[in-house]
């Protein structure tokens, strides 16, 4: 942050000055972009740029629709609205709190989920995969009847799966009771309690001998060196939802070792491993991973058939 300077005999806190001198939404978006850039804010929780983050926070703070910006850009703001914008922007910059925790929501495509610091902010590329044609992956969507989501967190992927496969029963497992409390709210929001079941436990442990057509998992996979170098924004997320051990594969090894037991013949495992892809391929050189193309520069979502395991 910049140190305060003197302007015309008054102390110049840029946020205090914004309340007094800025008047429109356009002003505040411009101001936010400038402060984000100068404050070295990191974007990795839903927004790709300072502009996207500024627009989102300003629209949400003012209660504006997220899909409509232009008509409101030059609308003059009330004193209370200007103060509210300054307060949320100051927290985003000074405290490095991810926008999702400030607004209490996160989005995967067009789907909104309740979010707070008890759970990791949803950002899985598996959601992208589930929106695409699955036939090339050997998944017949019309025949998927049972789906498992391991390390479900906020239940976002379980909900995406339940909506993608409307005839399927979905089980979702999470070790953290705090995360499960958030997951239950999201399941209720989508009225899916009738066919989406939440389990508290360690990976497959609470499932007994249940088997599935499809297993999805976005487990903790950040290795120790990457954990030590994470930007400040990630420090607000539960450590247990990120840290995957020395090489990032602590939970991944267990998931792979037991997956075949919980897949029906012809079933598929879809797993996200982030920057631990190289470590995964090195640790399991005989497994024929299929890496699924997503919007990530390098795909981190892999697929394995039960027979491969």
Buried (B, 14 or more C-beta within 10 A) or exposed (E): EEEEEEEEEEEEBBBBBBBEEBEBBBBBBBBBBEBBEEBEBBBEBBBEEBBBBBBBBBBBBBEBEEEEBEEBEEEEBEEEBBBBBBBBBBBBBEEBBBBBBBBEBBBBEEBBBBBBBBBBBBBBBBBBBBBEEBEEBEBEBEEBEBBBBBBBBBBBBBBBBBBBBEEBBBBBBBBBEEBBBBBBBBBEBBEBEEBBBBBBEEBBEBBEEBBBBBBBBBBBBBBEEBBEEBEEBBEBBBEEBBBBBEBBBBBBBBBBEBBBEBBEEEBBBBBBBBBBBEBBBEBBEEEEBBBBEBEEEEBBBBBBBBEBB
